Amino acid sequence: MYFLFTSTNFHGLFFITDNLTHRLHRTIPSLKIVEKREKRTDRQEKSKLEIALEQSGNGVILPVKGAPGSKKNELRGTTDGMLKVCCTQIPEKGKANRAIQEVMAKTLKLKRSQITLVSGETDSHKKFFVENITVAELQAKLDSALE
């Protein structure tokens, strides 16, 4: 559990874990709890966030937030209705787009030829078309990959 604190001596808010709460109250008497928040620990909660999948012809449009230059190649949950995909490749001459495509294909157990970039070639907000799949099948693959 996280606690959101404020103090007269400290201008702003900060998070602190439950085990340090008692010690801080003794050290800083003007400290007040503003809000308690549950810590989100399991990745299933992240996957339950809606991804705005659209059925289009014989496939699905998948919105993606690309994060090139990351430390690892991975699917990292959802952000603003988009799948967040991290890749180690730098964004240069489409290399990151191809790397994001490979990460998605490998993680979702799809063929790389099934996934094509529709829009967002130079933007971090991209749309990929995934061929020969339904929204329900893709959602199931995303849920299992994000667990």
N, C-alpha and C positions, 0 to 999 in steps of 0.2 A: 504494500500500500504506500502511496506517496501522499505527502502533505504539502500544501501550498502555503507558505508563510509570508508574513510581512512584518516589518519592524520599524520603529521610529528612527533608528540609527541606520537602517539599510533602506535605500531608495530603490524599490523594485520588488520582484517576487522571485522565489527560488524553490526548487524541489528538494526534499530530503526524505530518506527512507524511515520506516517506522522505528527501527532500533536506535536511531539517534535523537528521536523526538524528546525523550525524557531529559537527556543531557543538555540539549539546547535550551529547554525551558529554565533549567537551573542557571545556565550561563548568561542568557539574555532574557531578563524578566519582561521586557516590552514586546517579546515575540508573541504573535497571535496567529492561530490557525485560521486561514481564510477558507480553505476548501480541502476536502479529502478526496483522493482519486484512487481507484483500484489500478494496480499494476497489470498491464496486459501481457501475460506470459506465453500463452499458447498461440501458435501461428494460425490455428483454425479461425480465430476471431478476425484475423487480417483477411483470410480468404473469403469470409462471409460478406465482406464489403463488396458491394455490387460493382461489376465491371460491365460497362455499357456495350454488350455484344449485340451486333445487328446481323440478322440473316439477310444474305444478299445472293440471289441466284443459287448456285450449287455450293455455297460456302458461307463463311462468317467474316464480318469486319471486326477486327480486334484492335481496340485503341491501346497504345503502348506509350509509356513515358520512358524514354531511353536515358540511361546514365552511363555514358562512355567514360573511360579512364578510371573505372572502379578497381578495387583490389581483387575482386573475384567475379567470375562469370556466373550469374545466378538470377533467378526470379525472386524479387524481394517484396512480395505482397502487392497491395494496390494503393493507388494514389489518385484521388479525384476521379473515380470511375475508370481509371486506366490501370493496366498491368505495368508494374515497374520492373524493367529488365536492366540489369547491370552487366557491363562487359569491360574487359581490361583494355580493349582496343581504343586508340585515340580517334577522335572524330576528324578524319582526314580522307578525302576523296572516296567516301562511301564505305570505308573499311569498318567503321562502327556499325553501320546499318547491316552489313553482311554478318558481323559478329553477333549482333542482337538476333538476327534471323537464325543463326546456328544455335545460339543458346536456347531460343524458344523451341526449335525443332528437337534438339537433344533432350531437353527437360520435359517437354510435352509428348515425347515419343511420336513425332510426326516426321514425314519426309521433308527435307529442306526445299524441295521443289513445290511442296504444297503451300508454302508461305511466300507471299510476294508483298513488297512495299507498295502501298497505294498512294499515301501522301506523307509529307513531313520529312523529305529527304535531308534537309539541312536544319530541321527543327527537332527539339527533344520530344515534342508531342507528335507521335506517328500513328498511322493507321496501316495495319497489315491485313491482307485478305488471306484467309486460310481456306483452301479448296477442299471439296469433298468431305464436309463435316457439318453437323447440325449444331445449333446453339447449345442444346443439352449435352451433346457429346464433348464439346469444347469446354463447357463449364465443369463437367466431371473431371476432365483432364487437368484443368486449372486447379480445382479443389484438391486433387490428389498430389499435385506438384507443390502446392503451397502448404501442405500439412507438415 
